[in-house]
């Protein structure tokens, strides 16, 4: 079963996908479904003995084309809709124990080209309104497969977080005549005390308003809306920035830091000139052995409480303290 149900309290869609309860959960390395298929060994999702980067449809997709028939008929208040869309898996590497931080700048540049291809192709599908690219990394964020990989959800609607960002960007442009994200970047560059990685094309920084421990945002310096706007130099610049940030994360506590990585870009259809391409990273380790939990205030009220100032977080990431 997979269908969309409308939450009239928050005015947003919820995906009900009960079949995902049966998805593969932390298999032994020798039975990893994301590794290459070796001759005479366990057959995986990749029928090849080696690969560089692979994209395929998620076996336990929350969204499909065509969508399955709905099992519950909606009402005026409790609306339902088909779970129309696509879910893909992006394998970063054939090496089971690798991470994106361990890959070369050249390899990460190739991954960026793959992300660009998927953004454009999925975005051209008439059923798709938003292409959301993300990575869940590590046990702390609840991964079910440890092989280095990310995911792509091609939604039939614009997700609520993106919708709020689009609205804020449009309002800021209307009131000031400038891009909200360009202004944030300029503000962060004034003192530079929260900047972690910087080059000619991208800046990664702990935002003034960070919610998660060691949260980092990564902004394009040029006012661009999506992967489709990148130059080859910006693809390399992004790869260098990602590599630098992820190595910094792993150096923080001396282990591969779990995180959620999300890529926020303009919807593939329509005009969103006021929006600005960026990444956001949400680690959950507030200390080496303590996690940040989203409890009552965060989950129930949507108000985050942070135990460390963003300035201190940036100093620790840079190794200044």
matplotlib code that plots the C-alpha trace (Angstrom):
import matplotlib.pyplot as plt

x = [0.0, 1.2, -0.9, -0.9, -3.0, -3.6, -2.9, -5.4, -3.8, -0.4, -1.7, 0.8, 0.9, 1.9, 3.1, 1.6, 3.8, 3.1, 5.1, 8.4, 8.2, 9.6, 12.7, 16.2, 17.6, 21.4, 22.4, 25.9, 28.5, 28.7, 25.0, 24.9, 22.4, 24.3, 27.7, 28.8, 27.8, 30.9, 31.0, 29.6, 28.6, 25.4, 23.5, 22.9, 20.9, 23.9, 24.5, 28.1, 31.4, 32.4, 31.0, 31.8, 28.4, 25.0, 21.5, 18.4, 14.8, 14.4, 13.0, 10.8, 9.7, 7.3, 6.3, 5.9, 4.8, 2.2, 1.0, -0.7, -4.5, -5.5, -7.0, -8.8, -11.3, -10.8, -13.4, -13.7, -11.6, -9.4, -8.2, -6.2, -4.2, -2.2, 1.5, 2.7, 6.4, 9.7, 12.3, 15.9, 19.0, 22.4, 25.4, 28.5, 31.1, 31.5, 33.5, 31.2, 33.1, 33.9, 32.3, 31.8, 34.6, 37.1, 36.4, 38.5, 37.5, 37.3, 34.9, 32.7, 32.6, 31.3, 28.7, 27.6, 27.2, 25.0, 22.9, 22.5, 21.4, 18.8, 17.5, 17.0, 15.5, 13.2, 12.2, 11.0, 8.5, 5.0, 4.1, 7.1, 6.9, 10.1, 13.4, 14.8, 18.3, 19.6, 21.8, 21.2, 24.6, 25.2, 23.3, 22.5, 20.2, 18.6, 20.1, 19.1, 22.0, 25.6, 26.9, 27.7, 24.7, 22.2, 18.6, 16.4, 12.6, 10.8, 7.7, 4.3, 4.2, 6.6, 7.7, 6.7, 10.2, 11.1, 7.7, 8.5, 12.0, 10.5, 8.0, 10.7, 13.0, 10.2, 9.2, 12.8, 13.2, 10.0, 10.9, 14.7, 15.3, 18.0, 18.4, 17.9, 20.6, 23.1, 22.5, 23.0, 26.3, 27.4, 26.6, 28.5, 31.5, 31.7, 33.6, 34.0, 33.9, 31.4, 33.0, 34.4, 35.4, 35.6, 36.7, 36.0, 32.6, 31.1, 31.2, 30.3, 29.5, 27.7, 24.7, 24.0, 20.7, 22.0, 19.6, 21.5, 24.9, 27.6, 24.9, 26.6, 25.0, 26.9, 26.0, 26.8, 28.5, 26.9, 23.1, 22.0, 18.8, 19.7, 22.3, 21.1, 22.8, 26.3, 29.4, 32.1, 34.2, 31.4, 31.0, 34.6, 34.4, 31.4, 33.3, 36.3, 34.0, 32.1, 35.4, 36.8, 33.7, 33.3, 36.9, 36.5, 33.4, 35.3, 38.2, 36.0, 35.6, 38.0, 35.3, 33.1, 30.4, 26.8, 24.7, 21.7, 22.6, 19.9, 20.1, 17.8, 17.3, 14.5, 11.6, 12.2, 9.1, 8.2, 10.3, 12.0, 14.6, 14.6, 15.7, 19.3, 21.0, 22.4, 23.1, 22.3, 24.0, 22.4, 24.8, 23.3, 26.4, 26.5, 29.5, 31.6, 29.2, 26.0, 23.3, 20.9, 17.3, 14.4, 12.1, 9.1, 10.0, 11.6, 9.1, 5.9, 6.4, 9.0, 11.3, 14.9, 17.1, 20.9, 23.4, 26.4, 26.7, 27.2, 30.4, 31.8, 30.7, 32.6, 35.7, 35.6, 35.1, 38.1, 40.2, 40.6, 39.7]
y = [0.0, 3.5, 6.7, 10.3, 11.6, 15.3, 16.7, 19.6, 20.9, 21.6, 21.7, 19.2, 15.7, 12.6, 9.5, 6.2, 3.4, 0.3, -2.1, -0.3, -2.2, -5.2, -3.4, -4.8, -3.9, -3.9, -7.2, -8.6, -7.1, -10.3, -10.0, -6.3, -5.7, -2.5, -4.1, -5.3, -8.9, -11.1, -14.3, -17.2, -15.0, -13.3, -11.6, -8.0, -5.1, -4.4, -7.2, -6.2, -7.1, -3.5, 0.0, 3.7, 5.3, 3.5, 4.8, 2.5, 2.6, 2.0, -1.5, -0.2, 3.0, 5.3, 6.8, 5.0, 5.5, 4.5, 4.8, 1.8, 2.0, 3.8, 1.7, 4.5, 6.8, 10.4, 12.9, 16.7, 16.9, 13.8, 14.1, 11.3, 11.2, 8.7, 8.2, 9.3, 9.8, 8.1, 7.1, 6.3, 5.0, 6.5, 4.3, 6.4, 3.7, -0.1, -0.2, -1.3, 0.4, 3.7, 7.1, 10.1, 11.8, 9.2, 9.7, 11.9, 15.3, 13.9, 11.1, 13.6, 15.8, 12.8, 12.3, 15.9, 15.3, 12.2, 14.3, 16.9, 14.3, 12.9, 16.4, 17.3, 13.9, 13.4, 17.1, 16.7, 14.1, 15.6, 14.0, 15.4, 18.8, 18.6, 16.6, 16.1, 14.7, 13.6, 11.2, 9.6, 8.5, 6.4, 4.5, 7.7, 8.8, 5.3, 4.0, 0.5, -0.1, 0.9, 0.9, 4.5, 5.8, 8.6, 8.8, 10.9, 11.4, 12.8, 14.3, 15.1, 18.2, 20.8, 19.6, 22.0, 23.0, 24.0, 25.7, 27.9, 28.7, 29.7, 32.0, 33.5, 34.1, 35.7, 38.0, 39.1, 39.9, 41.9, 43.9, 44.4, 43.8, 41.3, 37.5, 36.3, 33.7, 36.1, 38.4, 35.6, 34.7, 38.3, 38.5, 35.3, 36.6, 39.8, 38.3, 34.8, 33.4, 30.7, 29.8, 26.3, 25.9, 28.5, 28.7, 30.7, 29.1, 27.9, 28.6, 26.2, 27.7, 27.0, 29.3, 32.0, 30.2, 26.6, 24.1, 20.9, 20.3, 21.2, 22.0, 23.4, 25.1, 25.2, 28.0, 28.7, 32.1, 32.8, 33.3, 30.1, 28.0, 24.4, 21.9, 22.7, 26.2, 24.9, 25.6, 22.9, 25.0, 25.2, 21.4, 21.0, 23.8, 22.1, 18.8, 20.5, 22.1, 18.9, 17.0, 19.6, 19.7, 16.0, 15.5, 18.2, 16.4, 13.1, 14.8, 16.4, 13.2, 10.9, 8.8, 9.0, 11.4, 10.5, 13.2, 14.0, 15.8, 17.6, 19.5, 22.5, 23.7, 25.3, 23.2, 21.9, 23.6, 27.2, 30.4, 30.8, 33.4, 34.6, 31.2, 30.1, 26.6, 25.3, 22.2, 21.7, 19.1, 18.0, 15.9, 14.5, 14.1, 16.9, 15.3, 12.3, 9.9, 11.9, 12.5, 15.4, 14.0, 15.9, 15.7, 17.6, 21.2, 20.3, 17.7, 19.0, 22.8, 23.0, 25.1, 24.0, 24.4, 24.2, 23.4, 25.2, 28.5, 28.3, 30.3, 27.6, 24.9, 26.6, 26.9, 23.2, 22.2, 24.3, 23.0, 26.4, 24.9]
z = [0.0, -0.8, -1.0, 0.0, 2.9, 3.6, 7.1, 7.4, 10.5, 8.9, 5.3, 4.0, 2.5, 4.4, 2.5, 3.8, 2.5, 4.7, 2.4, 3.5, 6.9, 5.0, 3.5, 4.0, 7.4, 8.1, 6.4, 6.9, 4.6, 2.6, 1.7, 1.0, -1.8, -2.9, -3.5, -7.0, -7.8, -7.7, -9.7, -7.7, -4.8, -3.5, -6.3, -5.5, -7.1, -9.3, -11.9, -12.5, -10.9, -10.5, -11.0, -10.4, -9.6, -10.0, -10.0, -9.9, -8.7, -5.0, -4.5, -1.6, -3.2, -1.4, -4.7, -8.0, -11.6, -12.3, -8.6, -7.0, -6.5, -3.3, -0.5, 1.4, -0.2, 1.0, 2.3, 2.1, 5.3, 4.9, 1.4, -0.3, -3.5, -5.5, -4.4, -7.8, -8.3, -8.3, -5.7, -6.7, -5.0, -5.8, -5.0, -4.4, -4.6, -5.1, -1.8, 1.0, 3.8, 2.0, 2.6, 0.4, 2.5, 1.3, -2.4, -4.6, -5.8, -9.3, -8.2, -6.3, -9.4, -11.3, -8.6, -9.1, -12.8, -11.9, -9.6, -12.3, -14.8, -12.4, -11.5, -15.1, -16.3, -13.3, -13.4, -17.0, -16.0, -16.1, -12.7, -10.9, -9.1, -7.0, -7.1, -3.6, -3.4, 0.1, 2.1, 5.4, 6.8, 9.9, 12.6, 14.5, 11.7, 11.3, 8.1, 7.1, 4.7, 5.5, 1.9, 0.9, -1.0, -1.2, -2.4, -4.7, -4.2, -7.2, -5.5, -7.1, -4.9, -3.5, 0.0, 2.9, 3.9, 0.4, 0.0, 3.1, 1.8, -1.6, 0.2, 2.4, -0.6, -2.6, 0.3, 1.0, -2.7, -2.8, 0.3, -0.3, -3.9, -3.1, -2.7, 0.8, 0.5, -1.1, 1.9, 4.4, 2.6, 2.8, 6.5, 7.2, 5.2, 7.2, 10.1, 8.8, 12.3, 11.3, 7.9, 7.6, 4.0, 1.3, -2.3, -5.5, -6.0, -2.7, 1.0, 3.8, 7.2, 10.5, 10.1, 12.7, 13.4, 13.5, 15.0, 15.0, 16.5, 13.9, 11.3, 8.2, 5.2, 1.9, -0.5, -4.1, -4.4, -7.7, -7.6, -9.2, -8.7, -9.4, -10.7, -14.2, -13.9, -12.9, -15.0, -15.1, -12.8, -10.2, -10.4, -9.4, -6.8, -5.2, -5.1, -3.4, -0.9, -0.1, 0.2, 2.6, 4.7, 5.0, 6.0, 8.6, 10.0, 10.3, 12.0, 14.7, 16.8, 15.1, 13.4, 10.4, 11.5, 10.9, 9.2, 7.1, 3.9, 1.9, -1.4, -1.7, -5.2, -7.2, -8.4, -12.0, -13.3, -13.1, -12.5, -9.1, -9.8, -6.2, -4.9, -4.3, -4.6, -1.3, 0.8, 4.4, 6.7, 10.0, 12.2, 15.5, 17.7, 20.2, 21.8, 20.9, 22.7, 23.1, 20.5, 19.9, 20.2, 18.7, 21.8, 23.0, 22.1, 18.7, 17.6, 19.2, 18.8, 16.0, 18.1, 18.3, 21.3, 20.8, 23.5, 21.8, 20.1, 16.3, 16.9, 19.2, 16.8, 14.0, 16.1, 17.0, 13.4, 12.3, 15.2, 16.8, 20.2]

ax = plt.figure().add_subplot(projection="3d")
ax.plot(x, y, z, "-o")
ax.set_aspect("equal")
plt.show()
